Amino acid sequence: MKRNLSGPFYLLLPLFFLSACSPIKPSVDSDKPYEFIRGAVIKDDDGFAITPCFSQTKRQLVDTSGLLSRRYNEQSPTSRLPVYMELWAYQQVDLAWNLYGVNLAGGGSKACDTDLRNVEYRAGGVNPVWVADVFGDHIRVEIIHELRSMTFPISESPSLPFTWQSSITGIKGRTHDLEMQFRRQTCRDAVGAWYPLVAEVNLDGKVLKGCAREGDLMSRSIPGRYSNDLAPDESFVVLDLLAGHQAKLLVDYRNGQPLSILEGNWQLNKSGRLELNFVSVNGLAQQTILVMQRSAKGALVPYGYSEIFGNASLALERSE
């Protein structure tokens, strides 16, 4: 029986490989402000559109390379069903997204729930079922049916891209060796989802093969602008979450008082809630903390009592 590995990474089966695909990330020398977006892609009369995770607003996708069309048709060849995708793209002036590359295509209707918090890359495969997570300073390898888990330190950056080597000594004095390498080639898992990386792990001389993907999906896709719909007797709020974990909050109380501009940083806590730590208000040093969580409709709403908004109801939706 096929088993879902708790959602973050479906069972993987390297069915076939093709030639090298587009880069995982845009070049750092690129002059375009590429962003990581994920959500349900649909084909309509105007082409392709995406409804990002935790959003109800559909955005058009510009696919000049034809790459998006190819991946979509592989997942939905005979109908216009939504296909979960993870993309790199940049926004045009009309709010349409211009596609740069596809990071993943497929994965089912609950793929937006996948988080992989603090995981830089996840690899996995079958025969046997295994998962390897790359963190900032270590790699954790699990052999599922053996209930076996090993953690290998990463002492320095890989000398070659997507290549890691490490060793540990077990409690009985036995040395365990790990070599792991990703290649930029098409890979498909057991449910047919498309991945851009082929993974190969040599664990104590045993070779494990599978697919790999980027992790930390929630943090990658959070940056953007969020605001609320104007309503009578309600403040107008604009929240900018930047890729460098910087945050800026603009509050117009609409009562004749000056705008309040708060600046600081953001992070996701262990519960998946968004923590905003503002260190200045209108240019003056002042610490203010705001915790937000996702509503059932995907908007950001204050969690508990807020120093800024009190118990007032507030819902910030991504507005780009």
C-alpha positions in Angstrom: 0.0 0.0 0.0 1.3 3.4 -0.9 1.9 5.7 2.0 1.7 9.5 2.2 4.7 10.7 4.2 2.7 13.0 6.4 2.0 15.4 3.6 5.4 17.2 3.0 6.7 14.8 0.4 4.7 12.1 -1.4 6.2 8.7 -2.2 8.8 9.1 -4.9 9.5 6.8 -7.8 12.1 7.9 -10.4 10.1 6.7 -13.4 12.2 8.4 -16.1 14.6 11.2 -16.6 14.9 13.8 -19.3 17.4 16.5 -20.2 18.3 19.3 -17.7 15.5 21.6 -16.8 15.4 25.3 -15.9 17.3 26.6 -12.9 15.8 26.0 -9.4 16.1 29.7 -8.7 16.6 32.8 -10.9 20.2 34.0 -11.3 21.2 36.4 -8.6 22.4 38.7 -11.4 18.8 38.9 -12.8 17.4 42.4 -12.9 13.9 41.1 -12.4 12.3 40.9 -8.9 11.5 37.2 -9.1 9.2 35.7 -6.4 8.3 32.2 -5.3 4.6 31.6 -5.7 2.6 28.4 -5.2 -1.0 27.4 -5.7 -3.6 26.0 -8.1 -3.0 26.6 -11.8 -5.9 26.4 -14.1 -6.2 26.8 -17.9 -9.0 29.2 -19.1 -9.9 31.0 -22.2 -7.3 33.7 -21.5 -4.5 31.2 -21.0 -3.2 30.2 -17.6 -4.0 31.6 -14.1 -3.0 30.8 -10.6 -4.9 31.1 -7.3 -2.0 31.3 -4.8 -2.2 29.2 -1.6 -4.2 31.0 1.1 -5.7 33.4 -1.4 -8.9 33.6 -3.3 -7.6 36.0 -5.9 -6.8 34.6 -9.3 -3.8 36.0 -11.2 -2.9 35.5 -14.9 0.3 33.8 -15.8 2.4 34.8 -18.9 4.1 31.7 -20.3 6.3 32.9 -23.1 8.6 29.8 -22.9 5.8 27.2 -23.0 7.3 25.5 -20.0 4.1 26.0 -17.9 1.9 24.6 -20.6 4.0 21.5 -20.9 4.0 20.8 -17.2 0.2 21.5 -16.9 -0.7 19.3 -19.9 1.3 16.4 -18.4 -0.8 16.6 -15.2 -4.1 17.4 -16.8 -3.9 16.2 -20.5 -7.7 15.9 -21.2 -9.4 18.5 -19.0 -9.0 21.8 -17.4 -8.5 20.6 -13.8 -6.5 22.7 -11.3 -2.9 21.6 -10.9 -0.8 22.5 -7.9 2.5 24.2 -8.9 5.4 25.9 -7.3 6.8 28.6 -9.6 9.4 31.4 -9.9 7.9 34.5 -11.6 7.8 38.3 -11.5 4.9 40.6 -11.5 4.1 42.8 -14.4 2.4 46.2 -14.1 -1.0 44.7 -14.8 -0.5 42.2 -11.8 0.0 39.3 -14.2 2.9 37.0 -13.3 5.6 36.4 -15.9 6.9 32.9 -15.5 10.6 32.1 -15.0 10.6 28.5 -14.0 8.6 25.6 -12.6 9.8 24.0 -9.3 7.1 21.4 -8.9 3.9 20.3 -10.7 1.3 18.0 -9.2 0.7 16.8 -5.7 -3.0 16.9 -5.0 -5.6 19.2 -3.6 -3.9 19.4 -0.1 -0.5 20.4 -1.4 -0.9 23.9 0.0 -0.7 22.4 3.5 2.9 21.3 2.8 5.2 23.5 4.9 8.7 21.8 5.3 9.6 24.6 7.8 13.4 25.1 8.1 14.0 22.4 5.6 16.1 23.8 2.7 15.7 20.7 0.5 13.8 17.4 0.8 14.7 14.3 -1.1 13.0 10.9 -1.0 12.2 7.7 -2.8 10.9 4.2 -2.6 12.3 0.6 -2.5 12.9 1.2 0.4 10.9 4.3 1.4 13.3 7.0 2.5 13.4 10.7 3.2 16.4 13.0 3.5 16.0 16.6 4.7 18.8 19.2 4.3 18.9 21.8 7.0 21.3 24.6 7.5 23.9 22.6 9.4 22.8 19.0 9.1 21.1 16.3 7.0 18.6 13.9 8.5 18.1 10.6 6.7 15.1 8.3 7.5 14.5 4.8 6.3 10.8 4.6 7.0 10.1 0.8 7.1 13.2 0.3 9.3 12.2 3.1 11.7 15.7 4.2 11.3 16.9 7.8 11.5 20.4 9.3 11.3 21.6 12.9 11.5 24.8 13.9 9.7 26.5 17.3 10.3 27.3 19.7 7.5 30.6 21.3 8.5 30.9 23.5 5.4 29.2 24.5 2.1 29.3 21.8 -0.6 32.3 22.1 -2.8 30.0 21.2 -5.7 26.4 22.4 -6.1 23.9 20.0 -4.6 26.6 17.6 -3.3 27.1 16.6 0.3 29.5 14.2 2.2 29.5 13.5 5.9 30.2 10.8 8.5 29.1 10.0 12.0 30.0 7.4 14.6 27.2 5.4 16.1 26.7 4.5 19.8 28.4 1.1 19.2 31.4 2.8 17.6 30.3 2.0 14.0 31.0 4.7 11.4 28.3 5.7 9.0 29.1 7.4 5.8 26.7 9.6 3.7 27.1 10.9 0.1 24.2 12.7 -1.4 23.9 14.4 -4.8 21.1 16.2 -6.7 21.1 16.6 -10.4 18.9 19.1 -12.3 16.9 16.6 -14.3 13.2 15.8 -14.6 12.0 13.3 -11.9 8.5 11.9 -11.2 7.2 10.4 -8.0 4.8 7.6 -7.5 1.7 9.8 -7.9 3.0 11.4 -11.1 4.1 14.8 -9.7 7.0 16.4 -11.5 10.2 17.5 -9.8 13.2 19.4 -11.1 15.8 17.4 -9.2 17.0 13.8 -9.3 18.4 12.6 -5.9 20.9 9.9 -5.2 22.0 8.9 -1.7 24.8 6.5 -0.9 24.3 5.5 2.7 27.0 3.0 4.0 27.4 1.7 0.5 23.7 1.3 -0.2 22.4 3.5 -3.1 19.0 5.2 -2.6 17.4 6.9 -5.6 14.5 9.4 -5.8 13.5 13.0 -6.4 14.2 16.3 -4.6 12.5 19.6 -4.1 13.0 22.9 -2.4 11.7 23.2 1.2 10.6 26.0 3.6 7.7 26.6 1.2 5.7 28.8 3.6 8.6 31.2 4.2 9.4 31.4 0.5 5.9 32.3 -0.5 5.1 34.7 2.4 6.8 37.9 1.1 4.4 40.3 -0.5 1.9 43.1 0.3 -1.2 42.6 2.4 -4.0 45.0 3.0 -7.6 45.1 4.2 -10.8 46.2 2.4 -11.9 49.6 3.6 -15.0 49.5 5.8 -16.8 52.2 7.8 -15.0 53.0 11.1 -12.1 50.7 10.3 -8.5 51.6 10.0 -6.8 51.1 6.6 -3.7 48.8 7.0 -0.9 47.9 4.6 1.6 45.2 5.6 4.8 44.7 3.5 6.6 41.5 4.2 10.0 41.5 2.4 12.2 38.6 1.3 14.9 39.5 3.8 12.5 39.0 6.7 12.0 42.8 7.0 8.5 44.0 7.8 6.8 47.4 7.4 3.3 48.2 8.6 1.3 51.3 7.7 -1.8 52.2 9.7 -4.2 54.9 8.7 -6.7 55.2 11.6 -8.9 57.5 9.5 -9.6 59.8 12.4 -7.5 62.8 11.3 -4.4 61.6 13.1 -1.1 61.1 11.2 -0.2 57.8 9.7 1.6 55.3 11.9 4.6 53.6 10.2 6.1 50.6 12.0 9.3 48.8 10.9 10.9 45.6 12.0 11.1 42.0 11.0 9.0 38.9 10.6 9.3 35.2 11.2 7.2 32.1 11.5 7.1 30.5 14.9 6.9 26.8 15.7 3.1 26.9 15.5 3.2 28.4 12.0 2.0 31.8 13.1 3.5 35.0 11.8 5.4 36.9 14.4 6.0 40.6 13.6 8.6 42.3 15.8 8.5 46.1 15.2 11.4 48.1 16.6 10.5 51.6 15.4 7.3 53.6 15.1 7.5 56.7 12.9 11.3 56.6 13.1 11.5 56.4 16.9 12.8 53.4 18.7 9.8 51.5 20.2 9.2 47.7 20.3 5.8 46.4 19.4 4.9 42.8 18.8 2.1 41.6 16.6 1.2 37.9 16.1 -1.0 36.9 13.1 -2.4 33.6 11.8 -4.3 32.4 8.7 -8.0 32.6 8.8 -10.2 29.9 7.2 -10.3 32.0 4.0 -6.5 32.5 4.0 -6.3 36.1 5.2 -3.8 37.2 7.9 -5.7 38.0 11.1 -4.4 39.0 14.6 -3.9 36.2 17.0 -5.3 37.2 20.4 -5.1 40.7 21.8 -3.1 43.1 19.7 -1.2 46.2 21.1 -1.9 47.9 17.8 -5.5 46.9 17.0 -6.7 45.8 20.4 -9.6 43.3 20.0 -10.7 44.9 16.7 -11.5 42.6 13.8 -8.9 42.8 11.0 -8.2 40.6 7.9 -5.3 41.4 5.6 -5.4 39.7 2.2 -2.5 39.6 -0.2 -2.9 42.5 -2.6 0.5 42.6 -4.4 
